[in-house]
């Protein structure tokens, strides 16, 4: 919360940090009462572009609150991406979750059903990223960004190819290595493309 004071006199970040922190802290308990805990985590991380938008825009947001909607495509992409890969990672704990009375998509839907939900979420993530240049033309994203989007699609397909209900031995590769390539690669290419 103290970091929000860097944006003073824009008091919105400080005010909004309370519900945001409450939501983030609630994730630790979410598996105790909902199998949508993966979506809870996705929404928690998806708040970052929205909160950044509010912090950097300051008075503009106060005068035109609808401008925050411009951050929603990226927020949607982040929410779906995080929820999807969290479901993949949670497949390793499905039996433990069932035995312990914890809720998760793999415990509720089985591994096959959970992996389908993860694939659907990753498709939504990819679609949100793909339409972002048209929804936000001021970002000036061009051919480099679209090349990166194709790369993201390939990495997502690989992620779902190497993990199956019958073989979870490569979950760590899917979770850590491929997600790192997606996040750093897309961020770097989008930044270069917007500057060029």
Backbone as a chain_set.jsonl record, in Angstrom:
{"seq": "XXXXXXXXXXXXXXXXXXXXXXXXXXXXXXXXXXXXXXXXXXXXXXXXXXXXXXXXXXXXXXXXXXXXXXXXXXXXXXXXXXXXXXXXXXXXXXXXXXXXXXXXXXXXXXXXXXXXXXXXXXXXXXXXXXXXXXXXXXXXXXXXXXXXXXXXXXXXXXXXXXXXXXXXXXXXXXXXXXXXXXXXXXXXXXXXXXXX", "coords": {"N": [[0.814, -1.189, 0.0], [1.981, 1.186, 0.697], [3.545, 1.833, -1.479], [1.764, 2.919, -3.264], [1.653, 5.573, -2.647], [3.525, 6.834, -4.127], [2.291, 7.8, -6.324], [0.934, 10.001, -5.568], [-0.475, 13.236, -6.079], [-2.541, 11.573, -6.924], [-4.953, 9.858, -5.557], [-6.379, 7.579, -5.958], [-4.992, 5.024, -6.407], [-4.153, 4.373, -3.763], [-6.612, 4.219, -2.399], [-7.916, 2.164, -3.844], [-6.206, 0.074, -3.386], [-6.867, -1.325, -1.112], [-9.258, -3.065, -1.515], [-8.115, -4.584, -3.581], [-5.842, -5.808, -2.386], [-7.197, -7.29, -0.447], [-8.604, -9.088, -2.063], [-6.463, -10.474, -3.279], [-5.235, -11.631, -1.006], [-7.296, -13.303, -0.259], [-7.123, -15.417, -2.013], [-5.512, -17.462, -0.985], [-7.218, -18.893, 0.613], [-9.196, -19.741, -1.032], [-9.343, -22.32, -2.235], [-10.494, -23.78, -0.276], [-13.199, -23.462, -0.426], [-14.119, -23.192, -3.068], [-13.983, -24.51, -6.381], [-13.228, -22.836, -8.288], [-10.926, -21.554, -7.704], [-8.665, -21.241, -9.257], [-9.441, -19.415, -11.168], [-9.816, -17.293, -9.482], [-7.174, -16.708, -8.768], [-6.274, -15.98, -11.319], [-7.798, -13.644, -11.799], [-6.781, -12.087, -9.736], [-4.129, -11.577, -10.591], [-4.76, -10.365, -12.975], [-5.63, -7.92, -12.25], [-3.475, -6.252, -12.242], [-2.776, -4.839, -14.772], [-5.011, -3.153, -14.921], [-4.919, -1.747, -12.494], [-2.458, -0.486, -12.836], [-3.058, 1.146, -14.989], [-4.936, 2.876, -13.812], [-3.29, 4.063, -11.885], [-1.317, 5.374, -13.418], [-2.775, 7.037, -15.113], [-4.27, 8.758, -13.527], [-5.888, 11.756, -12.992], [-7.217, 11.714, -15.411], [-8.584, 9.302, -15.41], [-10.417, 9.818, -13.416], [-11.944, 11.796, -14.63], [-12.822, 10.532, -16.924], [-13.981, 7.708, -16.42], [-14.61, 5.468, -17.939], [-12.429, 5.006, -19.516], [-10.832, 3.149, -18.296], [-11.681, 0.765, -19.234], [-10.159, 0.271, -21.454], [-7.97, -1.116, -20.593], [-8.908, -3.621, -20.197], [-8.795, -5.764, -22.223], [-6.132, -6.726, -22.015], [-6.17, -7.414, -19.318], [-8.092, -9.458, -19.34], [-6.752, -11.338, -20.935], [-4.571, -11.947, -19.259], [-5.92, -12.974, -16.977], [-7.153, -15.309, -18.025], [-4.912, -16.694, -18.967], [-3.321, -17.135, -16.633], [-5.172, -18.539, -14.981], [-5.56, -20.786, -16.588], [-2.935, -21.973, -16.723], [-2.563, -22.437, -14.035], [-4.47, -24.369, -13.491], [-3.405, -26.491, -14.981], [-1.042, -26.934, -13.513], [-2.177, -27.64, -11.068], [-3.125, -30.152, -11.582], [-1.343, -32.06, -10.735], [-1.894, -32.291, -8.054], [-4.4, -33.363, -7.726], [-5.418, -35.76, -6.52], [-4.56, -35.44, -3.867], [-5.963, -33.102, -3.222], [-8.616, -34.051, -3.341], [-8.599, -35.967, -1.26], [-8.065, -34.304, 0.893], [-10.205, -32.654, 1.048], [-10.125, -30.318, -0.365], [-10.869, -27.881, -2.888], [-10.63, -27.933, -6.388], [-10.224, -27.537, -9.928], [-9.136, -29.878, -11.238], [-9.661, -31.799, -9.21], [-12.403, -31.726, -9.098], [-13.389, -32.011, -11.768], [-11.891, -34.027, -12.832], [-8.813, -35.1, -14.408], [-8.799, -35.018, -17.245], [-11.075, -33.415, -17.899], [-10.368, -31.042, -16.552], [-8.046, -30.285, -17.919], [-9.156, -29.725, -20.376], [-10.687, -27.463, -19.749], [-8.57, -25.747, -19.093], [-7.337, -25.563, -21.616], [-9.379, -24.266, -23.036], [-9.456, -21.82, -21.661], [-6.911, -20.872, -22.317], [-7.232, -20.548, -25.045], [-9.085, -18.434, -25.074], [-7.433, -16.511, -23.913], [-5.498, -16.206, -25.924], [-7.081, -15.22, -28.003], [-7.9, -12.752, -26.898], [-5.445, -11.427, -26.806], [-4.898, -11.372, -29.525], [-6.831, -9.649, -30.613], [-6.223, -7.274, -29.473], [-4.577, -5.216, -30.784], [-6.455, -4.025, -32.501], [-8.421, -3.141, -30.784], [-7.0, -1.391, -29.243], [-5.65, 0.791, -30.846], [-3.848, 2.844, -30.372], [-1.59, 1.744, -29.307], [0.09, 1.056, -31.325], [0.821, -1.461, -32.406], [2.256, -3.837, -34.546], [3.473, -5.845, -37.24], [5.504, -7.243, -35.87], [4.398, -7.759, -33.368], [2.238, -9.383, -34.123], [3.645, -11.551, -35.13], [4.752, -12.441, -32.746], [2.42, -13.228, -31.471], [1.724, -15.445, -32.968], [3.863, -17.052, -32.219], [3.226, -17.32, -29.482], [0.88, -18.829, -29.698], [1.95, -21.231, -30.69], [3.596, -21.991, -28.526], [1.637, -22.313, -26.537], [0.149, -24.414, -27.633], [2.126, -26.387, -27.551], [2.424, -26.563, -24.776], [0.008, -27.748, -24.04], [0.231, -30.059, -25.417], [2.328, -31.545, -24.297], [1.452, -32.22, -21.791], [-0.734, -34.491, -20.391], [-3.684, -36.333, -19.325], [-2.744, -38.85, -18.788], [-0.058, -38.565, -18.49], [1.755, -36.696, -16.502], [4.314, -35.91, -16.165], [5.699, -33.841, -17.321], [4.769, -31.447, -16.424], [6.087, -29.413, -15.004], [7.841, -28.387, -16.946], [5.962, -27.371, -18.757], [4.685, -25.538, -17.108], [6.675, -23.808, -15.94], [8.962, -23.323, -17.794], [7.792, -22.92, -20.425], [5.816, -20.982, -19.906], [7.41, -18.902, -19.019], [8.789, -18.274, -21.359], [6.643, -17.394, -22.912], [5.713, -15.119, -21.458], [8.002, -13.352, -21.153], [8.884, -13.209, -23.819], [6.643, -12.221, -25.312], [6.207, -9.765, -24.012], [8.644, -8.406, -24.466], [8.762, -8.308, -27.322], [6.375, -6.907, -27.884], [6.935, -4.47, -26.631], [9.16, -3.543, -28.105], [7.99, -3.418, -30.659], [6.034, -1.456, -30.262], [7.624, 0.754, -29.847], [9.083, 1.097, -32.14]], "CA": [[0.0, 0.0, 0.0], [2.833, 2.372, 0.788], [4.018, 2.148, -2.82], [0.78, 3.732, -3.986], [1.882, 6.987, -2.34], [4.378, 7.384, -5.182], [1.441, 8.411, -7.342], [0.227, 11.136, -4.959], [-1.78, 13.404, -5.467], [-3.549, 10.622, -7.389], [-5.286, 9.07, -4.368], [-7.097, 6.358, -6.348], [-4.258, 3.785, -6.119], [-4.203, 4.073, -2.326], [-7.975, 3.821, -2.066], [-8.236, 0.873, -4.469], [-5.293, -0.993, -2.945], [-7.497, -2.105, -0.031], [-9.985, -4.23, -2.047], [-7.208, -5.415, -4.377], [-5.084, -6.642, -1.45], [-8.131, -8.242, 0.169], [-8.85, -10.135, -3.061], [-5.242, -11.275, -3.416], [-5.074, -12.434, 0.214], [-8.351, -14.309, -0.242], [-6.78, -16.575, -2.853], [-4.945, -18.525, -0.152], [-8.308, -19.655, 1.224], [-10.217, -20.032, -2.031], [-9.481, -23.761, -2.478], [-11.267, -24.379, 0.81], [-14.64, -23.37, -0.658], [-14.533, -23.141, -4.474], [-13.069, -25.076, -7.377], [-12.858, -21.724, -9.175], [-9.758, -20.881, -7.113], [-7.731, -20.92, -10.348], [-9.935, -18.156, -11.737], [-9.545, -16.292, -8.447], [-5.775, -16.318, -8.96], [-6.191, -15.265, -12.59], [-8.336, -12.287, -11.614], [-5.839, -11.357, -8.869], [-3.032, -11.074, -11.414], [-5.317, -9.517, -14.032], [-5.84, -6.563, -11.72], [-2.269, -5.434, -12.392], [-2.839, -3.798, -15.808], [-6.063, -2.194, -14.596], [-4.395, -0.879, -11.431], [-1.404, 0.345, -13.432], [-3.742, 2.15, -15.806], [-5.502, 3.862, -12.886], [-2.194, 4.791, -11.234], [-0.603, 6.237, -14.359], [-3.678, 7.987, -15.759], [-4.656, 9.741, -12.534], [-7.095, 12.563, -13.144], [-7.938, 11.309, -16.622], [-9.502, 8.239, -15.024], [-11.503, 10.443, -12.652], [-12.799, 12.535, -15.559], [-13.39, 9.594, -17.892], [-13.791, 6.379, -15.832], [-14.749, 4.419, -18.955], [-11.111, 4.747, -20.103], [-10.253, 1.954, -17.668], [-12.064, -0.378, -20.071], [-9.101, 0.022, -22.425], [-7.026, -2.076, -20.011], [-9.565, -4.917, -20.0], [-8.324, -6.88, -23.057], [-4.923, -7.297, -21.413], [-6.582, -8.043, -18.059], [-8.741, -10.726, -19.691], [-5.709, -12.266, -21.377], [-3.815, -12.379, -18.079], [-6.787, -13.817, -16.145], [-7.313, -16.622, -18.671], [-3.606, -17.354, -19.031], [-2.939, -17.589, -15.29], [-6.1, -19.585, -14.546], [-5.277, -21.979, -17.377], [-1.725, -22.692, -16.314], [-2.723, -22.892, -12.655], [-5.205, -25.63, -13.578], [-2.438, -27.505, -15.405], [-0.166, -27.209, -12.378], [-2.972, -28.286, -10.016], [-3.391, -31.556, -11.935], [-0.453, -32.896, -9.93], [-2.418, -32.379, -6.689], [-5.822, -33.707, -7.763], [-5.736, -36.773, -5.507], [-4.377, -34.811, -2.548], [-7.082, -32.177, -3.015], [-9.806, -34.852, -3.029], [-8.444, -36.562, 0.079], [-8.018, -33.256, 1.913], [-11.419, -31.836, 1.004], [-9.865, -29.04, -1.036], [-11.545, -27.761, -4.182], [-9.846, -27.512, -7.549], [-10.809, -28.057, -11.172], [-8.79, -31.285, -11.441], [-10.347, -32.637, -8.224], [-13.836, -31.74, -9.389], [-13.713, -32.441, -13.13], [-10.957, -35.038, -13.303], [-7.695, -34.505, -15.153], [-9.174, -34.737, -18.637], [-11.97, -32.259, -17.91], [-9.622, -29.851, -16.132], [-7.148, -29.89, -19.006], [-9.998, -29.094, -21.41], [-10.987, -26.1, -19.279], [-7.324, -24.987, -19.249], [-7.16, -25.281, -23.05], [-10.363, -23.238, -23.388], [-8.993, -20.542, -21.107], [-5.759, -20.414, -23.095], [-7.758, -20.06, -26.322], [-9.611, -17.088, -24.797], [-6.266, -15.639, -23.706], [-4.888, -15.928, -27.224], [-8.003, -14.346, -28.751], [-7.824, -11.399, -26.319], [-4.185, -10.833, -27.267], [-4.951, -11.18, -30.976], [-7.676, -8.5, -30.982], [-5.783, -6.069, -28.77], [-4.159, -4.109, -31.657], [-7.619, -3.335, -33.071], [-9.116, -2.472, -29.691], [-6.114, -0.342, -28.723], [-4.763, 1.19, -31.948], [-2.829, 3.779, -29.898], [-0.38, 0.994, -28.937], [0.914, 0.953, -32.543], [1.353, -2.82, -32.552], [2.24, -4.233, -35.949], [3.832, -7.189, -37.672], [6.299, -7.939, -34.85], [3.462, -8.246, -32.356], [1.498, -10.516, -34.677], [4.584, -12.682, -35.156], [4.834, -12.939, -31.369], [1.153, -13.905, -31.18], [1.845, -16.781, -33.561], [4.76, -17.774, -31.316], [2.469, -17.647, -28.27], [-0.009, -19.945, -30.049], [2.779, -22.446, -30.783], [3.998, -22.366, -27.168], [0.451, -22.815, -25.837], [-0.128, -25.757, -28.166], [3.138, -27.295, -26.988], [2.097, -26.739, -23.364], [-1.088, -28.705, -23.924], [0.657, -31.312, -26.053], [3.253, -32.32, -23.456], [0.775, -32.61, -20.553], [-1.963, -35.232, -20.659], [-4.169, -37.0, -18.116], [-1.968, -40.073, -18.563], [1.361, -38.247, -18.301], [1.953, -35.371, -15.895], [5.738, -35.779, -15.834], [6.29, -32.625, -17.901], [4.02, -30.274, -15.954], [7.021, -28.331, -14.656], [8.295, -27.756, -18.196], [4.834, -26.591, -19.271], [4.353, -24.455, -16.181], [7.757, -22.838, -15.736], [9.745, -22.948, -18.976], [6.995, -22.374, -21.524], [5.18, -19.727, -19.487], [8.441, -17.865, -18.986], [9.02, -17.87, -22.747], [5.48, -16.623, -23.358], [5.632, -13.8, -20.82], [9.122, -12.486, -21.515], [8.925, -13.036, -25.269], [5.573, -11.322, -25.758], [6.449, -8.433, -23.448], [9.78, -7.811, -25.169], [8.401, -8.01, -28.714], [5.361, -5.843, -27.899], [7.589, -3.209, -26.285], [9.97, -3.124, -29.266], [7.087, -3.071, -31.742], [5.371, -0.185, -29.944], [8.611, 1.846, -29.902], [9.658, 1.238, -33.497]], "C": [[0.864, 1.262, 0.0], [3.331, 2.798, -0.583], [3.044, 2.999, -3.609], [0.953, 5.219, -3.729], [2.811, 7.645, -3.355], [3.565, 8.121, -6.243], [0.644, 9.6, -6.8], [0.481, 12.392, -5.773], [-2.881, 12.512, -6.036], [-3.832, 9.654, -6.234], [-5.996, 7.77, -4.701], [-6.298, 5.077, -6.074], [-4.297, 3.397, -4.644], [-5.583, 3.554, -1.934], [-8.292, 2.414, -2.598], [-7.324, -0.261, -4.02], [-5.934, -1.868, -1.867], [-8.301, -3.283, -0.597], [-9.085, -5.151, -2.878], [-6.411, -6.341, -3.465], [-5.976, -7.668, -0.763], [-8.415, -9.399, -0.78], [-7.639, -11.055, -3.184], [-5.033, -12.171, -2.196], [-6.122, -13.54, 0.295], [-8.03, -15.539, -1.053], [-6.26, -17.742, -2.019], [-6.024, -19.422, 0.444], [-9.323, -20.162, 0.208], [-10.418, -21.53, -2.255], [-10.264, -24.458, -1.374], [-12.77, -24.343, 0.528], [-15.066, -23.301, -2.123], [-13.491, -23.79, -5.384], [-12.689, -24.033, -8.42], [-11.665, -20.947, -8.623], [-8.747, -20.477, -8.182], [-8.139, -19.601, -11.017], [-9.706, -17.009, -10.763], [-8.121, -15.772, -8.607], [-5.608, -15.528, -10.26], [-6.673, -13.834, -12.478], [-7.383, -11.458, -10.755], [-4.685, -10.782, -9.69], [-3.525, -10.152, -12.524], [-5.588, -8.102, -13.554], [-4.636, -5.667, -11.987], [-2.342, -4.445, -13.556], [-3.909, -2.747, -15.534], [-5.567, -1.211, -13.54], [-3.292, 0.04, -11.96], [-2.016, 1.476, -14.259], [-4.277, 3.271, -14.918], [-4.394, 4.705, -12.267], [-1.534, 5.777, -12.186], [-1.49, 7.306, -14.988], [-4.208, 9.064, -14.813], [-5.961, 10.438, -12.803], [-7.893, 12.201, -14.381], [-8.966, 10.24, -16.298], [-10.682, 8.815, -14.247], [-12.481, 11.152, -13.589], [-13.491, 11.627, -16.562], [-13.184, 8.164, -17.375], [-13.874, 5.246, -16.85], [-13.413, 4.098, -19.62], [-10.44, 3.513, -19.513], [-10.579, 0.713, -18.493], [-11.001, -0.705, -21.108], [-8.072, -0.979, -21.904], [-7.613, -3.481, -19.928], [-9.114, -6.029, -20.949], [-7.072, -7.544, -22.484], [-5.263, -7.996, -20.098], [-7.245, -9.389, -18.325], [-7.707, -11.763, -20.113], [-4.93, -12.806, -20.186], [-4.65, -13.32, -17.215], [-6.907, -15.22, -16.726], [-6.003, -17.394, -18.715], [-3.228, -17.94, -17.674], [-3.857, -18.703, -14.81], [-5.831, -20.883, -15.29], [-4.034, -22.711, -16.919], [-1.779, -23.121, -14.861], [-3.506, -24.204, -12.605], [-4.259, -26.754, -13.989], [-1.549, -27.904, -14.237], [-0.908, -27.974, -11.278], [-3.302, -29.735, -10.336], [-2.527, -32.506, -11.105], [-1.029, -33.176, -8.543], [-3.862, -32.859, -6.623], [-6.198, -34.706, -6.673], [-5.609, -36.208, -4.101], [-5.543, -33.89, -2.23], [-8.352, -32.943, -2.645], [-9.742, -35.398, -1.614], [-8.552, -35.515, 1.175], [-9.273, -32.389, 1.944], [-11.205, -30.462, 0.407], [-10.525, -29.057, -2.407], [-10.554, -27.301, -5.241], [-10.535, -28.08, -8.774], [-10.42, -29.52, -11.402], [-9.496, -32.222, -10.455], [-11.825, -32.772, -8.565], [-14.161, -32.371, -10.735], [-12.898, -33.639, -13.607], [-9.892, -34.368, -14.158], [-8.091, -34.13, -16.576], [-10.064, -33.498, -18.731], [-11.251, -30.969, -17.544], [-8.701, -29.363, -17.236], [-7.927, -29.277, -20.169], [-10.349, -27.661, -21.023], [-9.755, -25.22, -19.453], [-7.094, -24.618, -20.711], [-8.139, -24.202, -23.513], [-9.965, -21.864, -22.88], [-7.811, -19.996, -21.904], [-6.174, -19.948, -24.494], [-8.328, -18.649, -26.154], [-8.477, -16.088, -24.601], [-5.672, -15.223, -25.043], [-5.774, -14.99, -28.045], [-7.963, -12.914, -28.223], [-6.552, -10.697, -26.764], [-4.244, -10.503, -28.76], [-5.776, -9.957, -31.367], [-7.192, -7.198, -30.356], [-5.308, -4.948, -29.702], [-5.331, -3.347, -32.273], [-8.39, -2.581, -31.989], [-8.317, -1.295, -29.139], [-5.141, 0.11, -29.814], [-3.657, 2.146, -31.508], [-1.554, 3.063, -29.457], [0.577, 0.834, -30.115], [1.568, -0.413, -32.688], [1.187, -3.266, -33.997], [2.687, -5.667, -36.172], [4.671, -7.936, -36.634], [5.39, -8.529, -33.783], [2.712, -9.462, -32.881], [2.378, -11.75, -34.83], [4.705, -13.298, -33.769], [3.565, -13.69, -30.989], [1.151, -15.304, -31.78], [2.766, -17.641, -32.702], [4.068, -18.193, -30.034], [1.546, -18.835, -28.541], [0.766, -21.259, -30.097], [3.181, -22.923, -29.393], [2.812, -22.896, -26.358], [0.081, -24.214, -26.323], [0.864, -26.774, -27.616], [2.823, -27.593, -25.518], [1.006, -27.795, -23.186], [-0.757, -30.048, -24.574], [1.476, -32.171, -25.082], [2.637, -32.743, -22.121], [-0.531, -33.303, -20.929], [-2.429, -35.895, -19.372], [-3.363, -38.251, -17.767], [-0.494, -39.807, -18.28], [1.521, -36.81, -17.805], [3.427, -35.098, -15.601], [6.351, -34.488, -16.356], [5.523, -31.36, -17.511], [4.964, -29.123, -15.634], [7.559, -27.624, -15.891], [7.19, -26.856, -18.758], [4.595, -25.357, -18.42], [5.441, -23.397, -16.126], [8.397, -22.386, -17.05], [8.894, -22.285, -20.053], [6.298, -21.071, -21.133], [6.179, -18.59, -19.406], [8.717, -17.357, -20.406], [7.871, -17.015, -23.269], [5.521, -15.214, -22.768], [6.759, -12.873, -21.244], [9.147, -12.198, -23.01], [7.883, -12.044, -25.757], [5.796, -9.902, -25.257], [7.561, -7.713, -24.211], [9.399, -7.396, -26.588], [7.38, -6.881, -28.779], [5.996, -4.491, -27.582], [8.403, -2.674, -27.454], [9.058, -2.658, -30.397], [6.404, -1.726, -31.493], [6.325, 0.987, -30.074], [9.112, 2.106, -31.312], [8.7, 1.989, -34.398]], "O": [[0.518, 2.269, -0.617], [3.521, 3.989, -0.833], [3.445, 3.721, -4.522], [0.459, 6.043, -4.499], [2.877, 8.871, -3.436], [4.093, 8.963, -6.968], [-0.218, 10.141, -7.493], [1.635, 12.603, -6.147], [-4.045, 12.673, -5.669], [-3.045, 8.744, -5.969], [-6.197, 6.937, -3.817], [-6.868, 4.118, -5.553], [-4.457, 2.222, -4.314], [-5.698, 2.561, -1.217], [-8.863, 1.586, -1.889], [-7.631, -1.431, -4.248], [-5.572, -3.036, -1.73], [-8.051, -4.419, -0.194], [-9.276, -6.367, -2.877], [-6.312, -7.537, -3.739], [-5.55, -8.798, -0.524], [-8.462, -10.554, -0.36], [-7.782, -12.277, -3.192], [-4.69, -13.344, -2.342], [-5.858, -14.602, 0.859], [-8.601, -16.603, -0.814], [-6.55, -18.897, -2.329], [-5.765, -20.587, 0.746], [-10.215, -20.934, 0.557], [-11.551, -21.971, -2.447], [-10.656, -25.614, -1.531], [-13.537, -25.082, 1.145], [-16.263, -23.346, -2.406], [-12.286, -23.64, -5.183], [-11.915, -24.317, -9.333], [-11.422, -19.81, -9.028], [-8.048, -19.476, -8.026], [-7.292, -18.784, -11.38], [-9.434, -15.882, -11.176], [-7.881, -14.564, -8.587], [-4.89, -14.529, -10.298], [-6.039, -12.915, -12.997], [-7.193, -10.269, -11.008], [-4.306, -9.626, -9.501], [-2.798, -9.262, -12.965], [-5.758, -7.19, -14.363], [-4.764, -4.443, -11.96], [-1.996, -3.281, -13.355], [-3.733, -1.578, -15.878], [-5.763, -0.002, -13.662], [-3.209, 1.206, -11.574], [-1.544, 2.613, -14.228], [-4.104, 4.453, -15.216], [-4.536, 5.921, -12.136], [-1.225, 6.902, -11.793], [-1.001, 8.374, -15.357], [-4.556, 10.16, -15.252], [-7.019, 9.809, -12.84], [-9.113, 12.36, -14.402], [-10.076, 10.251, -16.83], [-11.814, 8.356, -14.399], [-13.693, 11.117, -13.376], [-14.605, 11.909, -17.002], [-12.286, 7.472, -17.855], [-13.28, 4.186, -16.652], [-13.268, 3.036, -20.225], [-9.583, 2.902, -20.15], [-9.844, -0.274, -18.456], [-10.941, -1.834, -21.594], [-7.378, -1.62, -22.693], [-6.895, -4.433, -19.621], [-9.051, -7.177, -20.51], [-6.962, -8.77, -22.468], [-4.708, -9.052, -19.795], [-6.986, -10.357, -17.61], [-7.774, -12.922, -19.704], [-4.658, -14.005, -20.118], [-4.151, -14.351, -16.765], [-6.777, -16.207, -16.003], [-5.988, -18.61, -18.521], [-2.858, -19.11, -17.581], [-3.381, -19.71, -14.287], [-5.868, -21.96, -14.696], [-4.059, -23.929, -16.742], [-1.106, -24.08, -14.482], [-3.229, -25.057, -11.762], [-4.301, -27.843, -13.417], [-1.331, -29.092, -14.001], [-0.334, -28.852, -10.633], [-3.719, -30.479, -9.448], [-2.94, -33.627, -10.809], [-0.691, -34.185, -7.924], [-4.49, -32.771, -5.567], [-7.194, -34.514, -5.977], [-6.454, -36.467, -3.244], [-6.055, -33.889, -1.11], [-9.082, -32.536, -1.741], [-10.709, -35.304, -0.858], [-9.066, -35.794, 2.258], [-9.387, -31.489, 2.777], [-11.995, -29.546, 0.635], [-10.713, -30.115, -3.007], [-9.748, -26.398, -5.013], [-11.341, -29.005, -8.667], [-11.285, -30.333, -11.728], [-9.887, -33.327, -10.831], [-12.425, -33.824, -8.339], [-15.091, -33.17, -10.843], [-13.18, -34.202, -14.665], [-10.043, -33.221, -14.579], [-7.755, -33.047, -17.054], [-9.82, -32.625, -19.564], [-11.493, -29.924, -18.15], [-8.587, -28.159, -17.464], [-7.412, -28.406, -20.87], [-10.315, -26.757, -21.857], [-9.865, -24.081, -19.904], [-6.702, -23.491, -21.014], [-7.772, -23.323, -24.292], [-10.118, -20.864, -23.582], [-7.723, -18.791, -22.139], [-5.544, -19.057, -25.063], [-8.087, -17.774, -26.985], [-8.554, -14.952, -25.07], [-5.38, -14.05, -25.271], [-5.277, -14.076, -28.703], [-7.99, -11.965, -29.006], [-6.573, -9.504, -27.068], [-3.709, -9.486, -29.203], [-5.456, -9.291, -32.352], [-7.707, -6.129, -30.683], [-5.62, -3.79, -29.424], [-5.216, -2.151, -32.54], [-8.946, -1.513, -32.245], [-8.884, -0.327, -28.632], [-3.942, -0.155, -29.722], [-2.635, 2.257, -32.186], [-0.53, 3.716, -29.253], [1.749, 0.51, -29.922], [2.739, -0.509, -33.052], [0.125, -3.098, -34.596], [2.342, -6.576, -35.417], [4.557, -9.158, -36.53], [5.588, -9.662, -33.345], [2.565, -10.458, -32.173], [1.901, -12.874, -34.675], [4.754, -14.519, -33.625], [3.626, -14.683, -30.264], [0.637, -16.243, -31.173], [2.49, -18.819, -32.48], [4.292, -19.3, -29.543], [1.439, -19.742, -27.716], [0.293, -22.281, -29.601], [3.119, -24.118, -29.104], [2.971, -23.832, -25.574], [-0.258, -25.089, -25.526], [0.486, -27.889, -27.257], [2.94, -28.734, -25.071], [1.082, -28.632, -22.287], [-1.409, -31.055, -24.296], [1.324, -33.392, -25.055], [3.23, -33.54, -21.394], [-1.332, -32.765, -21.692], [-1.654, -36.011, -18.422], [-3.303, -38.661, -16.608], [0.237, -40.711, -17.877], [1.436, -35.852, -18.573], [3.752, -34.162, -14.87], [7.412, -34.077, -15.886], [5.617, -30.334, -18.184], [4.668, -27.973, -15.961], [7.718, -26.403, -15.89], [7.448, -25.728, -19.178], [4.336, -24.27, -18.936], [5.152, -22.207, -16.252], [8.375, -21.199, -17.378], [9.237, -21.208, -20.54], [6.202, -20.154, -21.949], [5.84, -17.441, -19.691], [8.859, -16.154, -20.624], [8.091, -16.033, -23.978], [5.38, -14.23, -23.495], [6.511, -11.737, -21.648], [9.403, -11.066, -23.421], [8.196, -11.132, -26.523], [5.596, -8.941, -26.001], [7.421, -6.541, -24.559], [9.676, -6.273, -27.009], [7.491, -5.993, -29.625], [5.642, -3.48, -28.188], [8.343, -1.483, -27.761], [9.315, -1.63, -31.023], [6.219, -0.944, -32.426], [5.896, 2.1, -30.379], [9.52, 3.222, -31.633], [9.0, 2.208, -35.571]]}, "num_chains": 1, "name": "protein.A"}
